[in-house]
Amino acid sequence: MSPDWLSVRGETIERLQALIRFDTTNPPGNELPLARYLEKALTGEGIETQLLVPAQNRAAVIARIRGDGSKRPVILLAHMDVVGVERANWSTDPFGGEVKDGFLYGRGAIDDKGMLAANLMTMLLLQRELKRNAGKLRRDVVFIATSDEEAGGDWGMGWLVEKHPDLLDAEFALNEGGRTRIIAGDRTYLAVQSAEKISHVVKVAATGPAGHAAVPLRGNAIFTLARALEKLSRHEEPLCLTDITTGFFSRLAAIWPEASERRAMEDLVSGVPLRMESGARILSQTAVFNAVIRNGISPVMLEGGIRHNVIPASVAALLNVRTLPGQPLDAAIARMEHTVGDPAVTFEVIERGIEAPASNPQSAMFEAIEDATRAIDPAIAVVPYLSTGVTDSARLRRLGVQAYGVLPFPMNQSDEERMHGHDERVPLHSLEFGTRLIYEAVLRVAS
């Protein structure tokens, strides 16, 4: 089954433009009008579709192309909501879906309406080809579009897990969370998210004497907190490699263009402690590499003070602590306490994340992604990836679904970094690649 990919590219662009033009900024989300658009597009091709409404103006769309049942289903997952925009900093209307200079601009073009458009097109193409050839898949292919992912997913995947777990019964899922990165020398790698770090919120608080600001006091809580945060800025969590990160650096080293970093990747996965530490020192200079080989600690908010002339008795900072799978949060907190070494400073867990098992990078789904990638471009390296961000895949993995994350659109780092930023955009040529990748991978695993 081979669609006319030139025609598909044009339709994918049109579909993504339509999706972007629904303002689903979360909060409040207001995904229901977009969900109705998806429902119409899917039912119009004869695809079995449900529209669920978990709350006012929130929605979930579940569509299914039925197989013969000899294998368990595969899910295509994407979310409909997007983060907010600062319109004054955009060169185009963020909800206009404008095409300019070879790019399609709009909030959600990368996160996650691009994936939503590719998933939608995959469903439409599969349905058309199956009808044309009177074919039958071995698995159900289940399209799921959710709300509220950008605000934690309580009215999206969280609601589906609680209220409709039967709809999530599948062996595999494809979701966001990876990347298709173009690097120096026009080399490209496709990182398939097979696990993710666990996000926690920890409060670090300092106490001291309160009083009138006119009389400076030793032990001022703000100075105490500042000293603690300065120490934490120099604190480094221990090196920790998982099976996923070992596979990531092992495969990436085969194509990495920069010689010293390539050797560092080889050293990191060598199993020789001195070489591993040497490799880690070099790779840690790149923030994204550092984030996948150790726990991360990022101050994100400050709390405290009531007036400009009052010394507060206590102040605090919130830390976003992201632990690697298998690394206990309490052990990381103990190390931070030791680093700070001040009885006037305390640590408190405000939100404790829940770990999810990793997905197998040797499964039929991972192999299907590899085979589909090679069919499109044999030069692209496919690597397993542990993401630093949190996605809905974690909830699916806790249900026993082998979930994999891809960002199927080849992009330079500078364009990828527009995600959640200004002038978010996706290259037009990459839309064809992304749709074809999803289609080919699903076709391989389901037929």
One Martini backbone bead per residue (centre of mass of N, CA, C, O) as a GRO file, in nm:
protein
  447
    1MET     BB    1   0.089   0.041   0.029
    2SER     BB    2   0.103   0.350  -0.177
    3PRO     BB    3   0.093   0.660  -0.157
    4ASP     BB    4   0.066   0.989  -0.264
    5TRP     BB    5   0.300   1.198  -0.129
    6LEU     BB    6   0.248   1.468  -0.264
    7SER     BB    7  -0.051   1.482  -0.186
    8VAL     BB    8  -0.013   1.440   0.120
    9ARG     BB    9   0.139   1.696   0.181
   10GLY     BB   10  -0.091   1.895   0.118
   11GLU     BB   11  -0.297   1.775   0.322
   12THR     BB   12  -0.129   1.809   0.576
   13ILE     BB   13  -0.110   2.114   0.567
   14GLU     BB   14  -0.416   2.168   0.578
   15ARG     BB   15  -0.471   2.024   0.845
   16LEU     BB   16  -0.277   2.187   1.023
   17GLN     BB   17  -0.403   2.458   0.976
   18ALA     BB   18  -0.678   2.385   1.096
   19LEU     BB   19  -0.577   2.314   1.383
   20ILE     BB   20  -0.441   2.590   1.454
   21ARG     BB   21  -0.718   2.766   1.421
   22PHE     BB   22  -0.758   2.639   1.692
   23ASP     BB   23  -0.795   2.774   2.009
   24THR     BB   24  -0.616   2.568   2.266
   25THR     BB   25  -0.549   2.720   2.508
   26ASN     BB   26  -0.375   2.623   2.816
   27PRO     BB   27  -0.570   2.789   2.951
   28PRO     BB   28  -0.881   2.628   2.893
   29GLY     BB   29  -0.863   2.490   2.584
   30ASN     BB   30  -1.119   2.431   2.409
   31GLU     BB   31  -1.135   2.137   2.232
   32LEU     BB   32  -1.416   2.067   2.108
   33PRO     BB   33  -1.412   2.192   1.820
   34LEU     BB   34  -1.172   2.020   1.726
   35ALA     BB   35  -1.300   1.744   1.781
   36ARG     BB   36  -1.525   1.781   1.568
   37TYR     BB   37  -1.339   1.793   1.328
   38LEU     BB   38  -1.221   1.509   1.363
   39GLU     BB   39  -1.483   1.353   1.356
   40LYS     BB   40  -1.560   1.436   1.067
   41ALA     BB   41  -1.307   1.330   0.919
   42LEU     BB   42  -1.342   1.029   1.008
   43THR     BB   43  -1.642   0.966   0.941
   44GLY     BB   44  -1.615   1.053   0.635
   45GLU     BB   45  -1.434   0.765   0.600
   46GLY     BB   46  -1.568   0.536   0.795
   47ILE     BB   47  -1.472   0.583   1.090
   48GLU     BB   48  -1.474   0.478   1.400
   49THR     BB   49  -1.628   0.717   1.637
   50GLN     BB   50  -1.554   0.902   1.941
   51LEU     BB   51  -1.708   1.152   2.159
   52LEU     BB   52  -1.574   1.293   2.448
   53VAL     BB   53  -1.692   1.467   2.767
   54PRO     BB   54  -1.537   1.547   3.066
   55ALA     BB   55  -1.594   1.861   3.013
   56GLN     BB   56  -1.638   2.168   2.957
   57ASN     BB   57  -1.490   2.196   2.640
   58ARG     BB   58  -1.393   1.909   2.659
   59ALA     BB   59  -1.197   1.635   2.495
   60ALA     BB   60  -1.230   1.310   2.322
   61VAL     BB   61  -1.082   1.111   2.062
   62ILE     BB   62  -1.205   0.792   1.926
   63ALA     BB   63  -1.051   0.582   1.685
   64ARG     BB   64  -1.123   0.284   1.462
   65ILE     BB   65  -0.934   0.031   1.303
   66ARG     BB   66  -1.011  -0.284   1.228
   67GLY     BB   67  -0.898  -0.590   1.285
   68ASP     BB   68  -0.866  -0.946   1.332
   69GLY     BB   69  -0.730  -0.993   1.639
   70SER     BB   70  -0.438  -1.139   1.639
   71LYS     BB   71  -0.362  -0.855   1.754
   72ARG     BB   72  -0.290  -0.603   1.936
   73PRO     BB   73  -0.319  -0.286   1.965
   74VAL     BB   74  -0.256   0.046   1.825
   75ILE     BB   75  -0.157   0.370   1.923
   76LEU     BB   76  -0.253   0.710   1.837
   77LEU     BB   77  -0.105   0.994   1.998
   78ALA     BB   78  -0.255   1.318   2.084
   79HIS     BB   79  -0.275   1.664   2.152
   80MET     BB   80  -0.484   1.966   2.142
   81ASP     BB   81  -0.334   2.137   2.327
   82VAL     BB   82  -0.182   2.455   2.422
   83VAL     BB   83   0.019   2.698   2.475
   84GLY     BB   84   0.085   3.005   2.520
   85VAL     BB   85   0.105   3.353   2.406
   86GLU     BB   86   0.310   3.628   2.271
   87ARG     BB   87   0.205   3.812   2.020
   88ALA     BB   88   0.425   4.044   2.002
   89ASN     BB   89   0.659   3.802   1.935
   90TRP     BB   90   0.523   3.761   1.662
   91SER     BB   91   0.527   3.746   1.297
   92THR     BB   92   0.260   3.589   1.335
   93ASP     BB   93  -0.023   3.430   1.358
   94PRO     BB   94  -0.052   3.176   1.594
   95PHE     BB   95  -0.364   3.107   1.452
   96GLY     BB   96  -0.308   3.095   1.115
   97GLY     BB   97  -0.123   2.896   0.949
   98GLU     BB   98   0.129   3.013   0.812
   99VAL     BB   99   0.300   3.035   0.502
  100LYS     BB  100   0.671   3.072   0.513
  101ASP     BB  101   0.965   3.004   0.378
  102GLY     BB  102   0.900   2.679   0.421
  103PHE     BB  103   0.687   2.734   0.659
  104LEU     BB  104   0.479   2.645   0.939
  105TYR     BB  105   0.291   2.851   1.140
  106GLY     BB  106   0.226   2.783   1.493
  107ARG     BB  107   0.060   2.687   1.754
  108GLY     BB  108   0.159   2.341   1.753
  109ALA     BB  109   0.334   2.251   1.512
  110ILE     BB  110   0.498   2.069   1.721
  111ASP     BB  111   0.308   2.122   1.998
  112ASP     BB  112   0.093   1.863   1.878
  113LYS     BB  113  -0.034   1.913   1.584
  114GLY     BB  114   0.159   1.769   1.399
  115MET     BB  115   0.102   1.485   1.511
  116LEU     BB  116  -0.202   1.497   1.472
  117ALA     BB  117  -0.191   1.519   1.163
  118ALA     BB  118  -0.033   1.256   1.110
  119ASN     BB  119  -0.239   1.069   1.245
  120LEU     BB  120  -0.481   1.142   1.075
  121MET     BB  121  -0.356   1.068   0.800
  122THR     BB  122  -0.306   0.773   0.866
  123MET     BB  123  -0.600   0.694   0.896
  124LEU     BB  124  -0.696   0.782   0.615
  125LEU     BB  125  -0.495   0.611   0.448
  126LEU     BB  126  -0.565   0.335   0.556
  127GLN     BB  127  -0.864   0.337   0.479
  128ARG     BB  128  -0.825   0.377   0.175
  129GLU     BB  129  -0.640   0.128   0.120
  130LEU     BB  130  -0.828  -0.090   0.233
  131LYS     BB  131  -1.060  -0.035   0.039
  132ARG     BB  132  -0.906  -0.061  -0.232
  133ASN     BB  133  -0.788  -0.372  -0.132
  134ALA     BB  134  -0.951  -0.533   0.073
  135GLY     BB  135  -0.821  -0.513   0.352
  136LYS     BB  136  -0.638  -0.641   0.655
  137LEU     BB  137  -0.562  -0.615   0.971
  138ARG     BB  138  -0.422  -0.742   1.281
  139ARG     BB  139  -0.476  -0.464   1.403
  140ASP     BB  140  -0.580  -0.224   1.581
  141VAL     BB  141  -0.629   0.126   1.509
  142VAL     BB  142  -0.585   0.391   1.753
  143PHE     BB  143  -0.724   0.703   1.786
  144ILE     BB  144  -0.593   0.973   2.004
  145ALA     BB  145  -0.744   1.271   2.140
  146THR     BB  146  -0.646   1.513   2.376
  147SER     BB  147  -0.661   1.687   2.671
  148ASP     BB  148  -0.458   1.874   2.902
  149GLU     BB  149  -0.147   1.812   2.886
  150GLU     BB  150  -0.019   2.102   2.966
  151ALA     BB  151  -0.181   2.059   3.272
  152GLY     BB  152  -0.147   1.717   3.328
  153GLY     BB  153  -0.428   1.550   3.225
  154ASP     BB  154  -0.700   1.529   3.393
  155TRP     BB  155  -0.883   1.590   3.108
  156GLY     BB  156  -0.743   1.342   2.971
  157MET     BB  157  -0.561   1.080   3.025
  158GLY     BB  158  -0.648   1.063   3.319
  159TRP     BB  159  -0.951   1.023   3.255
  160LEU     BB  160  -0.923   0.768   3.081
  161VAL     BB  161  -0.792   0.588   3.293
  162GLU     BB  162  -1.033   0.612   3.497
  163LYS     BB  163  -1.299   0.575   3.290
  164HIS     BB  164  -1.143   0.430   3.004
  165PRO     BB  165  -0.934   0.174   2.998
  166ASP     BB  166  -1.046  -0.001   2.760
  167LEU     BB  167  -0.946   0.208   2.531
  168LEU     BB  168  -0.623   0.134   2.624
  169ASP     BB  169  -0.607  -0.144   2.497
  170ALA     BB  170  -0.264  -0.222   2.435
  171GLU     BB  171   0.061  -0.280   2.316
  172PHE     BB  172   0.088  -0.003   2.155
  173ALA     BB  173   0.248   0.333   2.121
  174LEU     BB  174   0.222   0.660   1.972
  175ASN     BB  175   0.408   0.958   2.054
  176GLU     BB  176   0.544   1.191   2.195
  177GLY     BB  177   0.914   1.281   2.293
  178GLY     BB  178   1.102   1.306   2.068
  179ARG     BB  179   1.332   1.315   1.777
  180THR     BB  180   1.445   1.487   1.462
  181ARG     BB  181   1.784   1.547   1.419
  182ILE     BB  182   1.980   1.792   1.280
  183ILE     BB  183   2.319   1.788   1.211
  184ALA     BB  184   2.617   1.795   1.140
  185GLY     BB  185   2.658   1.711   0.805
  186ASP     BB  186   2.355   1.623   0.751
  187ARG     BB  187   2.279   1.469   0.996
  188THR     BB  188   2.051   1.212   1.133
  189TYR     BB  189   1.833   1.160   1.420
  190LEU     BB  190   1.612   0.919   1.579
  191ALA     BB  191   1.446   0.970   1.878
  192VAL     BB  192   1.309   0.717   2.089
  193GLN     BB  193   1.092   0.726   2.330
  194SER     BB  194   1.126   0.482   2.621
  195ALA     BB  195   1.165   0.705   2.844
  196GLU     BB  196   1.137   0.893   3.165
  197LYS     BB  197   1.145   1.125   3.373
  198ILE     BB  198   1.081   1.234   3.707
  199SER     BB  199   0.855   1.464   3.845
  200HIS     BB  200   0.929   1.706   4.105
  201VAL     BB  201   0.837   1.887   4.410
  202VAL     BB  202   1.057   2.106   4.599
  203LYS     BB  203   1.098   2.255   4.916
  204VAL     BB  204   1.309   2.530   5.003
  205ALA     BB  205   1.372   2.644   5.339
  206ALA     BB  206   1.405   2.950   5.535
  207THR     BB  207   1.506   3.070   5.856
  208GLY     BB  208   1.443   3.363   6.077
  209PRO     BB  209   1.453   3.669   6.189
  210ALA     BB  210   1.222   3.905   6.258
  211GLY     BB  211   1.168   4.251   6.126
  212HIS     BB  212   1.285   4.552   6.080
  213ALA     BB  213   1.453   4.675   5.802
  214ALA     BB  214   1.622   4.902   5.958
  215VAL     BB  215   1.737   4.632   6.111
  216PRO     BB  216   1.976   4.439   6.064
  217LEU     BB  217   1.994   4.072   6.053
  218ARG     BB  218   2.113   3.801   6.160
  219GLY     BB  219   1.982   3.538   5.969
  220ASN     BB  220   1.855   3.609   5.723
  221ALA     BB  221   1.651   3.420   5.527
  222ILE     BB  222   1.735   3.519   5.247
  223PHE     BB  223   2.037   3.472   5.273
  224THR     BB  224   2.017   3.174   5.344
  225LEU     BB  225   1.880   3.087   5.080
  226ALA     BB  226   2.093   3.197   4.887
  227ARG     BB  227   2.322   3.013   4.985
  228ALA     BB  228   2.179   2.747   4.921
  229LEU     BB  229   2.140   2.796   4.615
  230GLU     BB  230   2.437   2.832   4.548
  231LYS     BB  231   2.518   2.545   4.626
  232LEU     BB  232   2.318   2.403   4.429
  233SER     BB  233   2.450   2.521   4.165
  234ARG     BB  234   2.714   2.317   4.235
  235HIS     BB  235   2.551   2.071   4.231
  236GLU     BB  236   2.605   1.712   4.162
  237GLU     BB  237   2.484   1.448   4.040
  238PRO     BB  238   2.517   1.136   3.981
  239LEU     BB  239   2.609   0.912   3.772
  240CYS     BB  240   2.353   0.759   3.542
  241LEU     BB  241   2.287   0.458   3.373
  242THR     BB  242   2.079   0.332   3.144
  243ASP     BB  243   1.979   0.134   2.897
  244ILE     BB  244   1.882   0.369   2.720
  245THR     BB  245   2.136   0.559   2.738
  246THR     BB  246   2.335   0.355   2.634
  247GLY     BB  247   2.199   0.321   2.355
  248PHE     BB  248   2.208   0.614   2.270
  249PHE     BB  249   2.525   0.659   2.275
  250SER     BB  250   2.611   0.418   2.105
  251ARG     BB  251   2.457   0.506   1.838
  252LEU     BB  252   2.546   0.804   1.818
  253ALA     BB  253   2.855   0.760   1.780
  254ALA     BB  254   2.835   0.656   1.476
  255ILE     BB  255   2.742   0.979   1.375
  256TRP     BB  256   2.915   1.172   1.521
  257PRO     BB  257   3.105   1.454   1.418
  258GLU     BB  258   3.240   1.513   1.691
  259ALA     BB  259   3.519   1.378   1.815
  260SER     BB  260   3.519   1.428   2.128
  261GLU     BB  261   3.220   1.341   2.170
  262ARG     BB  262   3.241   1.063   2.051
  263ARG     BB  263   3.448   0.957   2.257
  264ALA     BB  264   3.274   1.018   2.505
  265MET     BB  265   3.051   0.817   2.436
  266GLU     BB  266   3.232   0.568   2.435
  267ASP     BB  267   3.330   0.603   2.728
  268LEU     BB  268   3.057   0.605   2.879
  269VAL     BB  269   2.990   0.289   2.759
  270SER     BB  270   3.246   0.104   2.848
  271GLY     BB  271   3.262   0.029   3.181
  272VAL     BB  272   3.496   0.225   3.253
  273PRO     BB  273   3.522   0.440   3.501
  274LEU     BB  274   3.730   0.649   3.395
  275ARG     BB  275   3.598   0.681   3.115
  276MET     BB  276   3.317   0.760   3.209
  277GLU     BB  277   3.399   1.022   3.357
  278SER     BB  278   3.529   1.157   3.115
  279GLY     BB  279   3.281   1.157   2.931
  280ALA     BB  280   3.091   1.311   3.125
  281ARG     BB  281   3.244   1.580   3.136
  282ILE     BB  282   3.200   1.651   2.839
  283LEU     BB  283   2.885   1.606   2.808
  284SER     BB  284   2.798   1.806   3.047
  285GLN     BB  285   2.835   2.071   2.866
  286THR     BB  286   2.567   1.955   2.758
  287ALA     BB  287   2.265   1.994   2.880
  288VAL     BB  288   2.104   1.751   2.751
  289PHE     BB  289   2.311   1.535   2.834
  290ASN     BB  290   2.321   1.587   3.138
  291ALA     BB  291   2.005   1.527   3.182
  292VAL     BB  292   2.045   1.197   3.105
  293ILE     BB  293   2.289   1.122   3.344
  294ARG     BB  294   2.116   1.288   3.563
  295ASN     BB  295   1.988   1.448   3.795
  296GLY     BB  296   1.762   1.729   3.825
  297ILE     BB  297   1.798   2.088   3.930
  298SER     BB  298   1.532   2.345   3.940
  299PRO     BB  299   1.464   2.655   3.992
  300VAL     BB  300   1.118   2.821   3.972
  301MET     BB  301   1.041   2.949   4.265
  302LEU     BB  302   0.936   3.220   4.484
  303GLU     BB  303   0.895   3.267   4.845
  304GLY     BB  304   0.811   3.572   5.015
  305GLY     BB  305   0.711   3.818   5.184
  306ILE     BB  306   0.512   4.138   5.256
  307ARG     BB  307   0.728   4.380   5.275
  308HIS     BB  308   0.974   4.628   5.229
  309ASN     BB  309   0.994   4.663   5.581
  310VAL     BB  310   1.010   4.336   5.616
  311ILE     BB  311   1.144   4.074   5.783
  312PRO     BB  312   1.129   3.755   5.723
  313ALA     BB  313   1.096   3.433   5.875
  314SER     BB  314   1.031   3.313   5.577
  315VAL     BB  315   1.156   3.128   5.294
  316ALA     BB  316   1.122   3.011   4.942
  317ALA     BB  317   1.183   2.737   4.711
  318LEU     BB  318   1.117   2.587   4.404
  319LEU     BB  319   1.182   2.256   4.292
  320ASN     BB  320   1.272   2.084   4.001
  321VAL     BB  321   1.284   1.735   4.019
  322ARG     BB  322   1.467   1.501   3.807
  323THR     BB  323   1.449   1.163   3.789
  324LEU     BB  324   1.573   0.873   3.737
  325PRO     BB  325   1.525   0.569   3.686
  326GLY     BB  326   1.569   0.424   4.011
  327GLN     BB  327   1.586   0.712   4.157
  328PRO     BB  328   1.556   0.833   4.458
  329LEU     BB  329   1.442   1.119   4.594
  330ASP     BB  330   1.547   1.099   4.890
  331ALA     BB  331   1.846   1.076   4.810
  332ALA     BB  332   1.865   1.352   4.673
  333ILE     BB  333   1.788   1.518   4.922
  334ALA     BB  334   2.021   1.426   5.102
  335ARG     BB  335   2.238   1.553   4.921
  336MET     BB  336   2.137   1.845   4.944
  337GLU     BB  337   2.160   1.871   5.249
  338HIS     BB  338   2.466   1.825   5.256
  339THR     BB  339   2.544   2.065   5.077
  340VAL     BB  340   2.419   2.288   5.257
  341GLY     BB  341   2.456   2.255   5.576
  342ASP     BB  342   2.170   2.381   5.719
  343PRO     BB  343   1.939   2.398   5.980
  344ALA     BB  344   1.773   2.651   5.843
  345VAL     BB  345   1.732   2.427   5.617
  346THR     BB  346   1.463   2.287   5.427
  347PHE     BB  347   1.296   1.987   5.300
  348GLU     BB  348   1.002   1.945   5.077
  349VAL     BB  349   0.753   1.748   4.954
  350ILE     BB  350   0.495   1.836   4.725
  351GLU     BB  351   0.563   1.650   4.464
  352ARG     BB  352   0.525   1.306   4.363
  353GLY     BB  353   0.628   1.113   4.135
  354ILE     BB  354   0.562   0.850   3.892
  355GLU     BB  355   0.684   0.570   3.789
  356ALA     BB  356   0.781   0.419   3.476
  357PRO     BB  357   0.827   0.193   3.261
  358ALA     BB  358   1.006   0.084   3.017
  359SER     BB  359   1.047   0.050   2.682
  360ASN     BB  360   1.120  -0.173   2.436
  361PRO     BB  361   1.398  -0.147   2.199
  362GLN     BB  362   1.304  -0.466   2.077
  363SER     BB  363   1.043  -0.435   1.953
  364ALA     BB  364   0.812  -0.430   1.703
  365MET     BB  365   0.779  -0.120   1.710
  366PHE     BB  366   1.070  -0.032   1.695
  367GLU     BB  367   1.131  -0.187   1.434
  368ALA     BB  368   0.921  -0.035   1.262
  369ILE     BB  369   1.057   0.240   1.285
  370GLU     BB  370   1.326   0.158   1.164
  371ASP     BB  371   1.219   0.051   0.890
  372ALA     BB  372   1.075   0.311   0.803
  373THR     BB  373   1.323   0.492   0.804
  374ARG     BB  374   1.492   0.333   0.595
  375ALA     BB  375   1.284   0.361   0.361
  376ILE     BB  376   1.326   0.676   0.348
  377ASP     BB  377   1.626   0.691   0.519
  378PRO     BB  378   1.919   0.513   0.565
  379ALA     BB  379   2.096   0.749   0.722
  380ILE     BB  380   1.923   0.724   0.964
  381ALA     BB  381   1.941   0.723   1.305
  382VAL     BB  382   1.821   0.492   1.552
  383VAL     BB  383   1.732   0.585   1.892
  384PRO     BB  384   1.716   0.557   2.209
  385TYR     BB  385   1.516   0.749   2.463
  386LEU     BB  386   1.553   0.970   2.740
  387SER     BB  387   1.340   1.188   2.869
  388THR     BB  388   1.297   1.497   3.045
  389GLY     BB  389   1.014   1.490   2.978
  390VAL     BB  390   0.659   1.487   3.013
  391THR     BB  391   0.416   1.235   2.932
  392ASP     BB  392   0.147   1.023   2.853
  393SER     BB  393   0.317   0.759   2.840
  394ALA     BB  394   0.336   0.693   3.142
  395ARG     BB  395   0.043   0.603   3.179
  396LEU     BB  396   0.058   0.372   2.974
  397ARG     BB  397   0.290   0.211   3.102
  398ARG     BB  398   0.128   0.156   3.370
  399LEU     BB  399  -0.078  -0.031   3.186
  400GLY     BB  400   0.130  -0.195   2.971
  401VAL     BB  401   0.218  -0.005   2.753
  402GLN     BB  402   0.415   0.030   2.465
  403ALA     BB  403   0.568   0.339   2.458
  404TYR     BB  404   0.640   0.585   2.193
  405GLY     BB  405   0.850   0.865   2.111
  406VAL     BB  406   0.789   1.119   1.856
  407LEU     BB  407   0.948   1.356   1.631
  408PRO     BB  408   0.884   1.331   1.283
  409PHE     BB  409   1.044   1.613   1.231
  410PRO     BB  410   1.292   1.735   1.066
  411MET     BB  411   1.531   1.930   1.269
  412ASN     BB  412   1.668   2.184   1.398
  413GLN     BB  413   1.738   2.307   1.702
  414SER     BB  414   1.629   2.598   1.657
  415ASP     BB  415   1.339   2.501   1.587
  416GLU     BB  416   1.278   2.318   1.829
  417GLU     BB  417   1.309   2.567   2.040
  418ARG     BB  418   1.017   2.695   1.963
  419MET     BB  419   0.895   2.536   2.158
  420HIS     BB  420   0.697   2.742   2.356
  421GLY     BB  421   0.759   2.977   2.173
  422HIS     BB  422   0.842   3.175   1.925
  423ASP     BB  423   0.764   3.100   1.614
  424GLU     BB  424   0.638   2.841   1.565
  425ARG     BB  425   0.768   2.571   1.352
  426VAL     BB  426   0.749   2.384   1.032
  427PRO     BB  427   0.874   2.214   0.790
  428LEU     BB  428   0.727   2.118   0.506
  429HIS     BB  429   0.902   1.864   0.429
  430SER     BB  430   0.860   1.722   0.716
  431LEU     BB  431   0.560   1.640   0.695
  432GLU     BB  432   0.592   1.408   0.501
  433PHE     BB  433   0.784   1.242   0.671
  434GLY     BB  434   0.606   1.214   0.926
  435THR     BB  435   0.364   1.073   0.797
  436ARG     BB  436   0.520   0.838   0.672
  437LEU     BB  437   0.639   0.723   0.930
  438ILE     BB  438   0.377   0.653   1.074
  439TYR     BB  439   0.249   0.484   0.853
  440GLU     BB  440   0.477   0.272   0.812
  441ALA     BB  441   0.491   0.172   1.105
  442VAL     BB  442   0.197   0.082   1.137
  443LEU     BB  443   0.183  -0.108   0.897
  444ARG     BB  444   0.403  -0.305   1.001
  445VAL     BB  445   0.270  -0.374   1.291
  446ALA     BB  446  -0.041  -0.439   1.167
  447SER     BB  447   0.030  -0.654   0.904
   0.00000   0.00000   0.00000
